[in-house]
């Protein structure tokens, strides 16, 4: 069984237009995901598989919904005993440990706000987040560097009341031992006053163009992931879904939590440490018989360099990708080697899936992010706020409805910042795209990343995609640099990390430029090419083109 029909009219529609025009959510006024989904499953079907967890040390645990209720109630009692309650913020740095899922449900049950964060944060990153969100407590995994950074950061932030760690450690409460001692019976007054408008999560954005912003997501937002999981990820009742994402990022909410359980699918978690190894990933897909799989394009790039014929991937029904635009060449090779197409999706920390290739209702066009979700009215606007013509590039905007499902509640305690993206009846995403004659949307780039050269507006993605087809290019970033002659305004610059076995030379520069001219519109070719050992990236792995631009401005 699943709970889709309780919160939506999810089912099969005649075609995309029927799906877009007639799908709707049923959001109860007093909805709470932990009580109304997890505990409801525990009551109706307690032995239904919910979470399959394993790590790279050979450990394994399988949780059903009765287990999730049992442990989330005990953990909720721990937080209540420590004075944490409705509206309090708790930073959760648990990577892929199974305690992440029980902790988030526990905090939801008492009305507290979870702030998922990555273990890669340094002291200054932690101080910034703790201060901005007025964090009261931190729970974390047992890692020396992380715990040291948390301890030092917490000493500078007066709002911090306690720190907890999954293992005994000086300066931290023993999270495992203390939660085990708690009662399994939860008596919390918040259960009677809960609201679907209450904040369940606060995410810090990855900060590709500035300091991270605090995105608040309400209980009703979680139901928007019915579209994400049912129609894009194709999660199925009693299936096993695997999204390769660390829990510190919003992609974990897309693929490792809300929508999957609403669909009745179990979540698979591979808790690996150290460098990503595609062979280990493929072995786990084979062993656990994953039915639906989602990963960023970077992972698929690693996969195509592996001998995929050694692995039994027959359990997989669907493959998906998001996080950055998918290079068509990667799509082609994955389909050739596995027989599976890759369904793309697009969205933000602030949203659920905005556009997707919804497999039941449309054909894949490699490189396209698909068509809009029925939750959103998507409009491409120019700099004056006017709709652009078909085929022209414009900023992706969502016309706001009342209520607007599947979208963030605003930036935490910052109305002015919220007003910079929500105005004139639209939420402005800051990303550029164009729409073709069949209604498919194509990503161009971040608005801040657009290059203006000789009267052309050039998005980085098309040029990067062209370069990525050349075997010499491992990674690249396209930016604009001032034209020293002042003729073109800006020149297209490629910053490139070379693949193994290739070396920088004037001959290679010329070869790459000719390759781009043949692959895309000739005016887009990079007139400037720089070879580097690595690209500047955010903690989440996204390329920070703004850093490259700033470095070029200083030189």
N, C-alpha and C positions, 0 to 999 in steps of 0.2 A: 504494500500500500504506500501511497504518498499523500501529501497534504496540498497538492496543487489546486484541487477543486475547491478547497476551503478558502483560498485567498485569491483566486483568479478564475477566469473562464478558460484556462489553458486546455488545449486540445488540438485537434487538426483543423486547419482552415483550408479553404478552397485554393487559395493562391496568396501571393505576397500582399496584394491590395486588401483582400479579405482579412488577413492577419493584421496588417497595419491599421486598418480602420475599425476593427471590431474587438481586438484583444483589450481586456481591461483587468485591473486589479481590484480586489475587495479588501480594503484596509480597515480592520476594526479600530474603533476609537481608542480602545485600551490595549492595543497590541504590544506584546513583548516577546521577542524571538525565543528567549530561553524558556519561558513558561509555555508559550503557545505553539512552539514547534518541538523543541527537545523534550520537554516534560510530557507533551501530548503523545509523542511517539512512545515514550516510556510507559505511558498508561495504556495505549491501544495495542502496541506491538513491541513490548519491552526487549525481546531478543533480536530485533532487527539490527543488522550490522550497521554501524555508524562510522567507525574510524579504524583503519588498518595502519598500524605504525610499525616501522622497523628502522634500525640504524645501521651504520657501516661496521659495527662491532658484532653483528649477528643477533642482536636483541630484537624481540618482536612482541607487540601487544595489540590485541584486537578488542575494541570497545563496542558494546551494543548501546542502545539508547538508555536502558536501565542503568548501565555503568555511568554514562554521562550525567544522568540526573543525580545518582548517588554521590559522585565526586564533586560536581558543581555545587550541590547543597552543602557539603562539608567545607569546601573552599569559601563559599559565601559566608558561612558561620565564622570562619577565621577572620575574614575582613571586617565583619560586624564587630567581632571581639576586639579588633584593633582600632575601632572608631571610624572606619570607612563606611560611608553611606551615600545617599542620593546626591548626585552632582559632583562628588569628589573625583579627582583625576588620579589614575594609577598607571604608571608607565610599565609596559609589559615587554620584556626583552627575553623571550623564551625560544627564539629560533624556530626549529621544527620539533621541539619536544612536545609530547602529547599533553603536557600540562597547559599548553597554550589554549587548547580548545575548552578544557574544563574551567580554566581561569576566566576566559572571556564570558562564558555562560554564567559563571558565578557573579562576576561584576555586573552583568546585565540584570541578574535577579535582585540585586540590592540597589539598582539605579545609579551605580557608579559608572564613570566614563573610562573606558580602556584606551590607552595610547600605545598601540603597537609600535615598536621601534627595533631597528636592526642592531645586532651585536657589534657592528663595525663603527659605531659612533665613538668619537674621541671625547676627551673631557670637555673641550669647549662646545662641542655639539650637544652634549648632555646638559650642560649648564644653560645653554640657550633654550632648549626645549623645556627643561624643568621650570625655568623662570617664566617663560611665556605662557605655559599652561598651568602654572601654580600647582605643580605636581605634589601630591601628599605621600605617595609611596612608590617604590620600584620593586618589581620582582624580576629576577634574571636567572640565566643559566650560570653554571659554575665554570667560568673562564677567568684566568688570572688577570689578563690585560683589561678585560671588560669590567670585572669587579673592582680593580684598582681605579679605573676611570670613573666608575659610578661613585665610589667612596669619596674620591677627591671632589667630584662635581657636587655631590650632596652636601658636602661641608660648606659650600658657598651659597646654598639655596635654603633660606629659612623655612620655606613651606614643607620641606621633606620631614616626615614624621618617623618613617622607618624604611629599612631596606630588607629584602628577603631574597634568599638564594635557594636553588633546588638542592644544594648540599650544604653541610655545616661549613661555615666560613666566618672568620673574625669580622665583626662589624655588621653582620647580616643575620637575620632570623633564619632558622632552618625551616624553609617553606614546606618541605615534604613531611617532616616530623610533626610540625604544628598543625597542618591540615588533616593529617591522619587521626589526630586526637579529637577532632571536632565531632559534634553530633551530626548524624545523617538526616536529622529532621530540621528543616529550615522553617523558622517562623520570622517572617519579615513583613512589616507593615506596608512596605512599598508595593507589594503585590496587589493591594487593593486600590492603589492610587496611580498606577502606571498609566502612561499615555503613549500613543504611537508617535507623538512629537518629541518624546524624550531622546536625548543624545545617548547613543550607545558607543560610538567610536569617535576618536579624534586622531586624524592622521596628519603628520607633517609631510608636505610635498617634497619631491626630490630636489627642488631648488636648481633647476637647469638655467634659469635666467635671473635669479636673485636669492634672497634669504628664504628658507622654507616657510610656507604658509600653513596655518592650522585649519584643516578642513574638518568640519563637524558633520557627522552622519547620524541620522535619527533612526529609530526603530522602524519607521515606515519605509525608509530607504532599503532595508534588507529585503523587503518583498519585491523590490524592483529587479533583484537578481534572479527572479523566476525567468525573465527573458534571457538573461545571461546564460543560465544553466540549462534550461529546457530547450531553447530554440537556437542558441549559438553553440554551446558546448555539447549539446545533445545528450546530457546526462539522463540516465534511465533508471527506473525503479530497480533496486537491488543490483545496480551496476557498481563499478569501482572507478572513480574518477581521480586522475592524477594531474594536478597543476604543479609545475616545477617553479615554486616561488617561495621566498623566505617570508615568514609571517610579519616581518617589520614593514612590509609594503602593502598597499591597497590591493594589489593583484591577489593576495591571499584571500581577501574578502570576496573577490570575484570567483575564485576557483577552489578554495579550500574550506568553505564554511557555509554560507547562507543558502545559495541557490541549490547546491548539491543535496543538502538535507531536505529542502522543500520538495525536490524531485524524488526523494526516496533513495538516492544514490549514496553509497558509502564513499568516504574520502580516503585516499591513499596518501601516506606521508613517508617519504624517504629522508630520514634525518642523517644526512651525510656531513662530514667535516673536511675541511681542507679543499684542495683543488677539485673542481668538477671533472668527473671521469665518465665519458659517454658509454664506455663498456659496462660500468657498474649500473648506470641508468637502464640500459637495455636489458641487462640480466634481471633487474627487478620487474620491468614491464613483463618479461617472459614468465618469471616465477609466479607473480601475483595475478596474472591474467587481467591486466588493466583494460578497461573497455573504452574509456575516453581519455585523451591525453592533450594537454596544452602546455606549450613552452614558448619562450621568446625566440625570435629568429636566430639569435646567437647559438642556441642549443641545437637547432636544426643544422646550422653551419658545421658544428662539431660532428653531428650524426652522419652527414653525407661523406665525411672523411673516414668513416668507420665501415668495416665490412658488415653491412646489415644482413647479409645472407646467413650469417652464423646464428641469428636470433629468430625465435618464433614469435612474431608480432601479430599472429592471427587473431588474438583476442581483441585487438583494437578495432573499434568500429568507426571512430572519428578522431581526426587530429586537428588542433586549432593553434592559432598564434595571435599574440597581441604584445603591446609594449613598445613596439616600433614597427614601421612598415616593413613588409616582407619582400625581399628581393625576388623577382620572378625566376631567376636562375636557381635559387634554393628550392623554390616551389617545384620547379621542373624535375630537379634531381631527386627530391624526396618522393615525388609521385612515381618516378621511374623505378626507384629502388625498393619502395614499399608497397606500391599500388594504391596508396592513400593520398587523396588531395589534402590540402591544408586550408582550413576555413579561417579567414582573417576577421579580426574584430578591432574596434577602436573605441576608446573612452578615456576617462581621466580618473584621478583620485576622487574628484568631485562628483562623479557620475557612476551609473552602471554602464552597460554597453550602449554606446550612442549609435554606432553603425556596425553592422555585421553581415557576414555572408551566412544567412540563415538557410541551412542546407535543404530544408523541406520545400523552400519557396523560391530558390534562385540558383542559377549556375554560378560557378566560381569564375571570376575574372582575375587572374593572378596579378597581384599588386594593388588591387582595389580593396578598400575596407568595407565594401558592400553597400547596403541600403539602411536607412534609419530604423531604429527600434520603434515600435508602436507607442512607447512611452514618451517619445519626443517629437516635436515639430521642428525639424532642422531647416535652417535657412542660411545661405551664404551671403554675407553682407560686405559691402565695400567700406572704405575708410569714412564715408559720410553716413553709414548706417543704412544704405539702400541695397536691395537685393541685386546681385550680379546676374548677368545673362548666362544662359546655359553654356557650359564650357569655359567660362571665365573663372579665375581664381578669386575666392572671397574667404573671409573669416567664418569658421564654423560657429554658428550661434543657435541656441535653443530658445524658441519663443516660449515664455513662461506661462503656464496655466495655473489655475487654482482649483484643486491642489496640483502641484507639479510633482509627480512621483519620480523616484529614482535619481534624485539630485540632492546635493549637499544643502545643509541648513544655513550656510554662510561661514565666514572665517571666524574662528572662536573669539568672541568678545571684541570684534573689530568691524564695526558697521561701515566705517569709511573704506576699509580695504574691500569689503564685500561689495560696496557700491561701485568700485572700479571695474567689476566684471558683471554685475547685475544692474542694468539700467535700460531705459527705454523699452521695457517689456521683454528683454532678452538676457540670457546668460551667454556671455562672450567667452569662448573657450581659449582664444589666443592661438589657435591652430588654423592653418590655411588649407583649403582643398578646392577641387572643382568637381562638378557633377556632369556626367556625360548624358547623352540623349536617352539612355535607357534607365536613368535614375541611379546609376552606380556612382559612389563618391570615391575620389582619388586624393590621397594625402599629398600635400606639397611641402609643408614644413611649419615650424613655429613662426608666428608673425614676426618675431624679433630676428629670425634667421634669414629672412628673405633678402636676396641680393638684387640691387638695382643697377643694371649695367647697360649702357647705350640705349636706354628707354625700355629695356626688357626687365620683367620681374622674374627672377630665377629662384626656384625653391631648391634646397640642397638635396632632397631625396632622389630626384631623377638622376642627378649627376653622380651621387654616391652609388646608386644602383648600377649605373653604367660602369663605373670603376670596379665595383665588386665582381663584375663578370670576368675581369682580367685576372689570370692566375697569380700575378705578382702582388695583388692587393689583399692583405689580410683584414685591415680595417681602414676606414677613411672618414674624414669630416670635410664638408664643403662650407666655406665661409666667404665673405666679401672683404676685399682689402682696397684701400683708396688707390685709384689710378694715378700714378705719379705724373702722368702727362695731362691729367685733368680732362681727358676727352670722354672717357666712358663712365665717369663717376666712380664706379667700383669695378674691380676685376674679380673673376671667380678664382678662388684659391682652393687647392686640394691639399690637405694635410694627411699623409699616408703612412701607415705601418705596413712594411713589406712582409710578405710571406717568406717562410723559410726557404733559403736557396737563392733569393733574389737580392741584388745589391743596387744601391742608388747610383745613377749615372745620367748624363745628359741624353744618352740614347734611350734609356728607359722612360725619361720624361716625355720625349718626343713620341715614343710608342704609345704611352698612356693617353696623350692628348689626341692622337689619331684614332685610338680606340673609342674615346668618348664621342668624337665627331661622327663616327660611323654608327654609334649606338643610339644617340639621341640628337636633338637639334644642335647643329654645329656651333651656334652662338653660345651654347652653354658650356663649352669645353673649358677646363681650368687653364688659364694663362699662367698661373703661378702654381708650382708644385713644391711642397716641402716634405721631406721624409723624416719621420721621427720614430723613436723607440716605442712610445705609447701615447695615447690620446688622453687629455684631461676628462675625467668622468665624475659623475656624482657617486655617492655611496651606493646607490642602487644600480650603477653601471651604465647610466645614460650619458652620452657624450655631451660635454659642456662646451658648445661652440663659442659661448660668450667669453670663455677664458682664452681661446685662440684669438678671438677678435681683440681682446684687451692686450694680449701680448704683442700682436701686430701693431697696435696703436702706439705702444711704448717703443717699438724698434724703429 
